[in-house]
């Protein structure tokens, strides 16, 4: 009985400390594969962005890089800790990646 309670406590601690996992219904499950994506902002600025399954994000533009986190949503993804604050977007699939939208406004394009 004591072993079961310890196992339950460890499971609870691990579950609380991990970010919400992307389920198969969320586009985030495809995006968070640990491989870099080419991100293009609406103003044409380009950078590399990598989403990891543990909820971390690495963004690289030239010699500059920034680390932040992400969380899945049913229709897309939320980036936490961007220079413009937290940003959530709907991701719509394209032939070579995704287009991110905030409402009807396009916020980024992810491609490979």
N, C-alpha and C positions, 0 to 999 in steps of 0.2 A: 504494500500500500504506500509506503514511504517513497519507493522508487517511482511509482506512478505520479505522485504529487511533484516530485523533483522534475521529472520529465515534462509534466504539464507546465510548470513554472518556466523551464528553459524554453519550451515552445512558445509560450506567451511573450517572453522577453525578445526572442528572435523575431516573432511576428510584429511586435511593436517597433522594433528598431529598423526593420526593412521598409523601403517605400512601397506604396501600393503597387502591386505588380500589374503590368499591362496584360489584360486578358486578350484572348484571340479576337474578340469583337472590336477592339480598339486599334486604330491605325498605329498607335504607339508600339504595339507588339512587333510590327514590321520595322519601324524606324529605329528601335533600340536594339540593334544587333551588334554594336561595338565596332562598326565599320564607318569611316568618315563619309559624310554627305557633302555635296557642294550646295551651299546655301546662297541664294541670290535675294537680296532685299529689293523692295520696290524701287529704290533709288539707283539700282544697278550695282551696289556694293556687293562684292563676293567674298566668301570666307568658307572655311571647312568647319563642320560641326559633327561631333560624334556623340551619340546617345548610348549610354551603357545601361545594362539591365538593372544595375544596383541604384539607379536614380541619378547618376552623375552625368554631367555634360561637359565636354571640352570644346571650346570654340577657338579657332585659330585664324588670324588674318595677318598675313605676312609674318613678321617676327613677334607680333603681339598675340597673347593667348589669354583666355578667361575661362575659369571654371565656375559652373553653377549646377543647379539640379533641375530635374524634370519630374512631372507626375502625369500619368495618363488620365484622360477623360474618355467618356464614351465615344465622342466623335473626333478626338484629337489628342492634344497634349498641352500642358502648361509648363512654361519655362519660368523658373524661380530664380531671382537674383540677377536679372538682366539690368543693364544700365538704365533702362526705361521702366524699371519695376517689373513685377510679375506679369507675364503675358500668356494668356490662354488662346488657343486657336483651334479651329476645326480643320482637319487635314483631309483633303480630297485627293484620291489617287490620280496619277497621270501615267503616261506610257513609261516614263523613266524615273518616277518618284512621287512627290506629293506637292500640292499647293496649299499653303496655310491661309486661312481667312479668319478675320475678326468681324463677325457680321457679314457684310458684303464686301468689306475692304480686304484686298489681298495684302498679307503681311510678309510672306516669304515664299520661295520656291526651293524645294529640296530635290536634288537630282544626283544620279550616278552615271 
